[in-house]
Amino acid sequence: MTKHRISRSDAIRLSEIHDIKKALGFAKLIYKLAKPARERYFTALLEDPSSSLDVIAARAEFSKYKKRLWIHLPEKYANALYRASTDTEREPESIAQRAVMEWLENNGYVA
């Protein structure tokens, strides 16, 4: 049997999926992907966690063509983000993405 491995950071993110079968299926989808592709898959998962893995994969592949947003943080915030990344064992991009999404939802920009 071949062992498939994912990063600790990805495993932590997968732990948020409460459906174990779906989490394992998702892990099988992403384990061999490069980081940018894995990020697209996680973003697709966050967009609609109830979607099937096929829909998530299709959305992730389609999103290759979406616009990216780059932000520059003042040094103290960038340092805080990297400390949070180390403390939570999550990628800084994942923390920033979640923070922006929550802010937009909390302020009524996303239904």
mmCIF file of the C-alpha atoms, coordinates in Angstrom:
data_MODEL
# 
_entry.id   MODEL 
# 
loop_
_atom_site.group_PDB 
_atom_site.id 
_atom_site.type_symbol 
_atom_site.label_atom_id 
_atom_site.label_alt_id 
_atom_site.label_comp_id 
_atom_site.label_asym_id 
_atom_site.label_entity_id 
_atom_site.label_seq_id 
_atom_site.pdbx_PDB_ins_code 
_atom_site.Cartn_x 
_atom_site.Cartn_y 
_atom_site.Cartn_z 
_atom_site.occupancy 
_atom_site.B_iso_or_equiv 
_atom_site.pdbx_formal_charge 
_atom_site.auth_seq_id 
_atom_site.auth_comp_id 
_atom_site.auth_asym_id 
_atom_site.auth_atom_id 
_atom_site.pdbx_PDB_model_num 
ATOM 1   C CA . MET A 1 1   ? 0.000   0.000  0.000   1.00 0.00 ? 1   MET A CA 1 
ATOM 2   C CA . THR A 1 2   ? 1.354   3.412  -0.974  1.00 0.00 ? 2   THR A CA 1 
ATOM 3   C CA . LYS A 1 3   ? 1.431   6.044  1.737   1.00 0.00 ? 3   LYS A CA 1 
ATOM 4   C CA . HIS A 1 4   ? 0.164   9.460  0.810   1.00 0.00 ? 4   HIS A CA 1 
ATOM 5   C CA . ARG A 1 5   ? 1.346   12.379 2.886   1.00 0.00 ? 5   ARG A CA 1 
ATOM 6   C CA . ILE A 1 6   ? 0.137   15.909 3.321   1.00 0.00 ? 6   ILE A CA 1 
ATOM 7   C CA . SER A 1 7   ? 1.744   18.734 5.240   1.00 0.00 ? 7   SER A CA 1 
ATOM 8   C CA . ARG A 1 8   ? 0.951   19.357 8.889   1.00 0.00 ? 8   ARG A CA 1 
ATOM 9   C CA . SER A 1 9   ? -0.571  22.705 7.906   1.00 0.00 ? 9   SER A CA 1 
ATOM 10  C CA . ASP A 1 10  ? -2.874  21.026 5.389   1.00 0.00 ? 10  ASP A CA 1 
ATOM 11  C CA . ALA A 1 11  ? -3.817  18.374 7.956   1.00 0.00 ? 11  ALA A CA 1 
ATOM 12  C CA . ILE A 1 12  ? -4.801  21.079 10.424  1.00 0.00 ? 12  ILE A CA 1 
ATOM 13  C CA . ARG A 1 13  ? -6.928  22.765 7.784   1.00 0.00 ? 13  ARG A CA 1 
ATOM 14  C CA . LEU A 1 14  ? -8.517  19.418 6.914   1.00 0.00 ? 14  LEU A CA 1 
ATOM 15  C CA . SER A 1 15  ? -9.420  18.872 10.557  1.00 0.00 ? 15  SER A CA 1 
ATOM 16  C CA . GLU A 1 16  ? -12.069 21.574 10.095  1.00 0.00 ? 16  GLU A CA 1 
ATOM 17  C CA . ILE A 1 17  ? -13.982 19.242 7.766   1.00 0.00 ? 17  ILE A CA 1 
ATOM 18  C CA . HIS A 1 18  ? -16.345 17.378 10.057  1.00 0.00 ? 18  HIS A CA 1 
ATOM 19  C CA . ASP A 1 19  ? -17.158 14.652 7.527   1.00 0.00 ? 19  ASP A CA 1 
ATOM 20  C CA . ILE A 1 20  ? -14.233 12.213 7.865   1.00 0.00 ? 20  ILE A CA 1 
ATOM 21  C CA . LYS A 1 21  ? -14.872 10.524 4.500   1.00 0.00 ? 21  LYS A CA 1 
ATOM 22  C CA . LYS A 1 22  ? -14.914 13.903 2.779   1.00 0.00 ? 22  LYS A CA 1 
ATOM 23  C CA . ALA A 1 23  ? -11.729 14.994 4.573   1.00 0.00 ? 23  ALA A CA 1 
ATOM 24  C CA . LEU A 1 24  ? -9.945  11.809 3.495   1.00 0.00 ? 24  LEU A CA 1 
ATOM 25  C CA . GLY A 1 25  ? -11.196 12.204 -0.069  1.00 0.00 ? 25  GLY A CA 1 
ATOM 26  C CA . PHE A 1 26  ? -10.042 15.799 -0.095  1.00 0.00 ? 26  PHE A CA 1 
ATOM 27  C CA . ALA A 1 27  ? -6.621  14.767 1.218   1.00 0.00 ? 27  ALA A CA 1 
ATOM 28  C CA . LYS A 1 28  ? -6.352  12.279 -1.658  1.00 0.00 ? 28  LYS A CA 1 
ATOM 29  C CA . LEU A 1 29  ? -7.156  15.084 -4.098  1.00 0.00 ? 29  LEU A CA 1 
ATOM 30  C CA . ILE A 1 30  ? -4.490  17.462 -2.810  1.00 0.00 ? 30  ILE A CA 1 
ATOM 31  C CA . TYR A 1 31  ? -1.592  15.350 -1.541  1.00 0.00 ? 31  TYR A CA 1 
ATOM 32  C CA . LYS A 1 32  ? 0.350   15.452 -4.812  1.00 0.00 ? 32  LYS A CA 1 
ATOM 33  C CA . LEU A 1 33  ? -0.514  19.013 -5.823  1.00 0.00 ? 33  LEU A CA 1 
ATOM 34  C CA . ALA A 1 34  ? 1.893   21.922 -5.709  1.00 0.00 ? 34  ALA A CA 1 
ATOM 35  C CA . LYS A 1 35  ? 1.169   24.584 -3.093  1.00 0.00 ? 35  LYS A CA 1 
ATOM 36  C CA . PRO A 1 36  ? -0.633  27.028 -5.445  1.00 0.00 ? 36  PRO A CA 1 
ATOM 37  C CA . ALA A 1 37  ? -2.984  24.273 -6.600  1.00 0.00 ? 37  ALA A CA 1 
ATOM 38  C CA . ARG A 1 38  ? -3.601  23.098 -3.015  1.00 0.00 ? 38  ARG A CA 1 
ATOM 39  C CA . GLU A 1 39  ? -4.512  26.666 -2.088  1.00 0.00 ? 39  GLU A CA 1 
ATOM 40  C CA . ARG A 1 40  ? -7.014  26.814 -4.949  1.00 0.00 ? 40  ARG A CA 1 
ATOM 41  C CA . TYR A 1 41  ? -8.596  23.579 -3.710  1.00 0.00 ? 41  TYR A CA 1 
ATOM 42  C CA . PHE A 1 42  ? -8.846  24.867 -0.141  1.00 0.00 ? 42  PHE A CA 1 
ATOM 43  C CA . THR A 1 43  ? -10.354 28.110 -1.414  1.00 0.00 ? 43  THR A CA 1 
ATOM 44  C CA . ALA A 1 44  ? -12.918 26.158 -3.425  1.00 0.00 ? 44  ALA A CA 1 
ATOM 45  C CA . LEU A 1 45  ? -13.711 24.122 -0.323  1.00 0.00 ? 45  LEU A CA 1 
ATOM 46  C CA . LEU A 1 46  ? -14.181 27.293 1.752   1.00 0.00 ? 46  LEU A CA 1 
ATOM 47  C CA . GLU A 1 47  ? -16.511 28.765 -0.877  1.00 0.00 ? 47  GLU A CA 1 
ATOM 48  C CA . ASP A 1 48  ? -19.003 25.955 -0.340  1.00 0.00 ? 48  ASP A CA 1 
ATOM 49  C CA . PRO A 1 49  ? -18.012 23.233 2.129   1.00 0.00 ? 49  PRO A CA 1 
ATOM 50  C CA . SER A 1 50  ? -21.173 21.256 1.348   1.00 0.00 ? 50  SER A CA 1 
ATOM 51  C CA . SER A 1 51  ? -20.173 20.769 -2.315  1.00 0.00 ? 51  SER A CA 1 
ATOM 52  C CA . SER A 1 52  ? -19.111 17.366 -3.545  1.00 0.00 ? 52  SER A CA 1 
ATOM 53  C CA . LEU A 1 53  ? -15.410 16.722 -4.089  1.00 0.00 ? 53  LEU A CA 1 
ATOM 54  C CA . ASP A 1 54  ? -16.010 16.721 -7.855  1.00 0.00 ? 54  ASP A CA 1 
ATOM 55  C CA . VAL A 1 55  ? -17.553 20.199 -7.684  1.00 0.00 ? 55  VAL A CA 1 
ATOM 56  C CA . ILE A 1 56  ? -14.745 21.442 -5.433  1.00 0.00 ? 56  ILE A CA 1 
ATOM 57  C CA . ALA A 1 57  ? -12.117 20.077 -7.837  1.00 0.00 ? 57  ALA A CA 1 
ATOM 58  C CA . ALA A 1 58  ? -13.866 21.644 -10.849 1.00 0.00 ? 58  ALA A CA 1 
ATOM 59  C CA . ARG A 1 59  ? -14.147 24.995 -9.062  1.00 0.00 ? 59  ARG A CA 1 
ATOM 60  C CA . ALA A 1 60  ? -10.463 24.817 -8.074  1.00 0.00 ? 60  ALA A CA 1 
ATOM 61  C CA . GLU A 1 61  ? -9.363  24.079 -11.623 1.00 0.00 ? 61  GLU A CA 1 
ATOM 62  C CA . PHE A 1 62  ? -11.530 26.873 -13.013 1.00 0.00 ? 62  PHE A CA 1 
ATOM 63  C CA . SER A 1 63  ? -10.127 29.306 -10.462 1.00 0.00 ? 63  SER A CA 1 
ATOM 64  C CA . LYS A 1 64  ? -6.669  29.073 -12.065 1.00 0.00 ? 64  LYS A CA 1 
ATOM 65  C CA . TYR A 1 65  ? -7.920  31.895 -14.217 1.00 0.00 ? 65  TYR A CA 1 
ATOM 66  C CA . LYS A 1 66  ? -9.216  34.111 -11.411 1.00 0.00 ? 66  LYS A CA 1 
ATOM 67  C CA . LYS A 1 67  ? -7.572  37.316 -10.310 1.00 0.00 ? 67  LYS A CA 1 
ATOM 68  C CA . ARG A 1 68  ? -5.214  37.283 -7.342  1.00 0.00 ? 68  ARG A CA 1 
ATOM 69  C CA . LEU A 1 69  ? -5.008  40.024 -4.771  1.00 0.00 ? 69  LEU A CA 1 
ATOM 70  C CA . TRP A 1 70  ? -1.676  41.005 -3.274  1.00 0.00 ? 70  TRP A CA 1 
ATOM 71  C CA . ILE A 1 71  ? -1.546  43.061 -0.113  1.00 0.00 ? 71  ILE A CA 1 
ATOM 72  C CA . HIS A 1 72  ? 1.363   44.693 1.656   1.00 0.00 ? 72  HIS A CA 1 
ATOM 73  C CA . LEU A 1 73  ? 1.211   44.746 5.422   1.00 0.00 ? 73  LEU A CA 1 
ATOM 74  C CA . PRO A 1 74  ? 3.088   47.120 7.700   1.00 0.00 ? 74  PRO A CA 1 
ATOM 75  C CA . GLU A 1 75  ? 5.980   45.290 9.321   1.00 0.00 ? 75  GLU A CA 1 
ATOM 76  C CA . LYS A 1 76  ? 4.364   44.837 12.743  1.00 0.00 ? 76  LYS A CA 1 
ATOM 77  C CA . TYR A 1 77  ? 1.297   43.200 11.141  1.00 0.00 ? 77  TYR A CA 1 
ATOM 78  C CA . ALA A 1 78  ? 3.390   41.027 8.854   1.00 0.00 ? 78  ALA A CA 1 
ATOM 79  C CA . ASN A 1 79  ? 5.427   39.866 11.854  1.00 0.00 ? 79  ASN A CA 1 
ATOM 80  C CA . ALA A 1 80  ? 2.237   39.192 13.816  1.00 0.00 ? 80  ALA A CA 1 
ATOM 81  C CA . LEU A 1 81  ? 0.860   37.167 10.897  1.00 0.00 ? 81  LEU A CA 1 
ATOM 82  C CA . TYR A 1 82  ? 3.998   35.022 10.774  1.00 0.00 ? 82  TYR A CA 1 
ATOM 83  C CA . ARG A 1 83  ? 3.901   34.510 14.562  1.00 0.00 ? 83  ARG A CA 1 
ATOM 84  C CA . ALA A 1 84  ? 0.256   33.445 14.262  1.00 0.00 ? 84  ALA A CA 1 
ATOM 85  C CA . SER A 1 85  ? 1.271   31.115 11.446  1.00 0.00 ? 85  SER A CA 1 
ATOM 86  C CA . THR A 1 86  ? 3.926   29.507 13.618  1.00 0.00 ? 86  THR A CA 1 
ATOM 87  C CA . ASP A 1 87  ? 1.669   29.280 16.663  1.00 0.00 ? 87  ASP A CA 1 
ATOM 88  C CA . THR A 1 88  ? -1.250  27.736 14.764  1.00 0.00 ? 88  THR A CA 1 
ATOM 89  C CA . GLU A 1 89  ? 0.831   25.755 12.257  1.00 0.00 ? 89  GLU A CA 1 
ATOM 90  C CA . ARG A 1 90  ? -1.170  27.285 9.401   1.00 0.00 ? 90  ARG A CA 1 
ATOM 91  C CA . GLU A 1 91  ? 0.107   29.029 6.311   1.00 0.00 ? 91  GLU A CA 1 
ATOM 92  C CA . PRO A 1 92  ? 0.098   32.849 6.583   1.00 0.00 ? 92  PRO A CA 1 
ATOM 93  C CA . GLU A 1 93  ? -1.933  33.051 3.373   1.00 0.00 ? 93  GLU A CA 1 
ATOM 94  C CA . SER A 1 94  ? -4.583  30.805 4.885   1.00 0.00 ? 94  SER A CA 1 
ATOM 95  C CA . ILE A 1 95  ? -4.879  32.980 8.000   1.00 0.00 ? 95  ILE A CA 1 
ATOM 96  C CA . ALA A 1 96  ? -5.096  36.175 5.939   1.00 0.00 ? 96  ALA A CA 1 
ATOM 97  C CA . GLN A 1 97  ? -7.632  34.638 3.564   1.00 0.00 ? 97  GLN A CA 1 
ATOM 98  C CA . ARG A 1 98  ? -9.871  33.551 6.435   1.00 0.00 ? 98  ARG A CA 1 
ATOM 99  C CA . ALA A 1 99  ? -9.581  36.973 8.119   1.00 0.00 ? 99  ALA A CA 1 
ATOM 100 C CA . VAL A 1 100 ? -10.607 38.829 4.954   1.00 0.00 ? 100 VAL A CA 1 
ATOM 101 C CA . MET A 1 101 ? -13.494 36.443 4.279   1.00 0.00 ? 101 MET A CA 1 
ATOM 102 C CA . GLU A 1 102 ? -14.789 36.799 7.844   1.00 0.00 ? 102 GLU A CA 1 
ATOM 103 C CA . TRP A 1 103 ? -14.520 40.599 7.693   1.00 0.00 ? 103 TRP A CA 1 
ATOM 104 C CA . LEU A 1 104 ? -16.466 40.741 4.430   1.00 0.00 ? 104 LEU A CA 1 
ATOM 105 C CA . GLU A 1 105 ? -19.166 38.442 5.826   1.00 0.00 ? 105 GLU A CA 1 
ATOM 106 C CA . ASN A 1 106 ? -19.396 40.286 9.165   1.00 0.00 ? 106 ASN A CA 1 
ATOM 107 C CA . ASN A 1 107 ? -19.752 43.635 7.415   1.00 0.00 ? 107 ASN A CA 1 
ATOM 108 C CA . GLY A 1 108 ? -22.508 42.524 5.054   1.00 0.00 ? 108 GLY A CA 1 
ATOM 109 C CA . TYR A 1 109 ? -20.543 42.289 1.813   1.00 0.00 ? 109 TYR A CA 1 
ATOM 110 C CA . VAL A 1 110 ? -21.225 38.569 1.419   1.00 0.00 ? 110 VAL A CA 1 
ATOM 111 C CA . ALA A 1 111 ? -24.632 37.033 1.854   1.00 0.00 ? 111 ALA A CA 1 
# 
